[in-house]
Amino acid sequence: MNLTIGIAGTAKNTGKTTTTSAILSELYNSKISLGLTSIGYDGEEIDNITGLPKPRLFVKENTLLATAQKCLKGGSAEYEILETTDITTPLGNINIVRVVKEGLAVVAGPNKGSQLKYVKGKMINDLGCKIILVDGALNRIAPMIETDGIIIATGASRNANIDILVEETKALYELLNLPKMSEDKLQHFLNIDNIALFPKNPDEEIKYLNYGSLIDISTVNEIINAANDVETIFIPALISEHALKQLNDGLDKLWSNKTLIINDSIKLITGGNSQSLLDEIRS
């Protein structure tokens, strides 16, 4: 079994690096084949000599790492380069490497979900990795769609008001754990790239809608106008808090006996305030 775990901080100094280091330590004790990468980099404190982010994670021998070219000289760990990919970043192309001498590492990985998918595939399928850790942040969470689960690190630096912090964290948890479709039903949606409106009458054709990088008001209106004869609405795109509210307001009582299916809850979290999104889903 292979597992890819994302670790996302809600803000600076919420314990994400401490969490990642603790998980690394436990996995090393278990002798599990391990990979590590990140979603871009956090803009950590810069080393005045190298001009690179200061290394923060300790990696042991044989750990697989996907990081930018310039970062390979930024820490005390030493590497064997296994592949220089075509994935470009401000710090150079992403390299997949194996640690040959333990030490501190600078991790600055791919920025897009498709790029993370490539790195993940290479580490698991070609290099025998069992667990991959993906370091990230809430404001760079979109590529985490390629992970199997996410650990959220939060704390007072996100919000000093404990009540607000708890509500936000609870909302994030609930969004990440929305009910899932059964495996047999899921098969019907795997190869659908457009918004799909499934009719009440199974003999009628499914209506497909095109969209840009996210759903706009014109697309929302198309969905609303076709809603009377629709049983299931499938949205693979990023849907913003504003668009979801417009959809709710437009459909209102027409939601009765209809199902909204989102491709991944991470696309909801990317779309706006977690508590507001959850309120719209519940309404």
Secondary structure by P-SEA (a helix, b strand, c coil): cbbbbbbbbcccccaaaaaaaaaaaaaaaaccccccccccccccccccccccccccccccccbbbbbcccccccccbbbbbccccccccccccccccccccccbbbbbccccaaaaaaaaaaacccccccbbbbbbccccccccccccbbbbbbcccccccaaaaaaaaaaaaaaaccccccccccccccccccbbbbcccccbbbbbbbbcccccaaaaaaaaaacccccbbbbcccccaaaaaaaaaaaccccccbbbbbccaaaaaaaccaaaaaaaaac
